[in-house]
């Protein structure tokens, strides 16, 4: 298991099922979500997801899958050491 927590930042269209669509790839990859936030704004939805238990390859796969979702406007990825996240 990686010592990193990956943070995905997603801007999405304000559709009723946007959060479910964004969360689905994480469930498929077996990612453990440690933090989820959603803020609705004038330009759509801002979603932030922090995960545990992913390696760099799986995080990259998730990022690409998010970018391919029609509901997603843009998606980015960052990380921090797990002990820094406590």
C-alpha positions in Angstrom: 0.0 0.0 0.0 1.2 3.5 -0.8 2.2 5.9 1.9 0.4 8.6 -0.1 -3.1 10.0 0.0 -4.2 11.1 -3.4 -6.5 14.1 -3.8 -8.7 14.4 -6.9 -10.2 17.8 -7.6 -13.0 17.8 -10.1 -15.1 20.5 -11.7 -18.4 19.0 -13.0 -21.6 20.1 -14.7 -24.4 20.7 -12.2 -26.4 17.5 -13.0 -28.5 15.7 -10.4 -26.4 12.5 -10.6 -23.0 14.1 -11.0 -21.6 13.0 -7.7 -22.7 9.4 -8.2 -21.1 9.4 -11.7 -17.9 10.8 -10.3 -17.8 8.3 -7.4 -18.5 5.2 -9.5 -14.9 4.8 -10.9 -13.5 4.9 -7.3 -15.8 2.0 -6.3 -14.8 0.0 -9.3 -11.1 0.5 -8.4 -11.7 -0.4 -4.8 -10.4 3.0 -3.6 -11.0 3.9 0.0 -12.3 7.4 0.3 -11.1 9.3 3.4 -12.7 12.6 2.5 -15.4 13.9 0.1 -16.6 17.4 -0.4 -18.9 19.1 -2.9 -19.6 22.7 -3.4 -22.2 24.0 -5.9 -21.3 27.3 -7.5 -22.2 29.5 -10.4 -20.0 27.5 -12.8 -21.0 24.1 -11.7 -19.9 21.6 -9.0 -16.5 21.5 -7.4 -15.8 18.1 -6.0 -12.8 17.1 -3.9 -12.0 13.5 -3.1 -9.2 12.2 -0.9 -8.3 8.5 -1.1 -6.1 5.9 0.6 -4.8 2.6 -0.6 -4.0 3.6 -4.2 -0.7 3.3 -5.9 0.5 5.8 -8.5 -0.7 3.7 -11.5 -4.3 3.2 -10.1 -4.5 6.9 -9.3 -3.5 7.7 -12.9 -6.1 5.3 -14.2 -8.8 6.9 -12.0 -7.8 10.4 -13.2 -8.1 9.3 -16.9 -11.5 7.7 -16.2 -12.7 10.9 -14.5 -11.6 13.0 -17.4 -13.5 10.7 -19.8 -16.8 11.2 -18.0 -19.2 13.5 -19.9 -20.3 15.2 -16.6 -16.7 16.2 -15.8 -15.4 19.5 -17.0 -11.9 19.1 -15.8 -10.0 16.9 -13.2 -6.7 17.2 -11.5 -4.6 15.0 -9.1 -2.3 15.7 -6.2 -0.9 13.8 -3.3 0.5 14.1 0.2 2.2 11.7 2.6 -0.4 9.8 4.7 1.2 10.9 8.0 0.9 14.6 6.9 -2.9 14.0 6.3 -3.7 13.1 9.9 
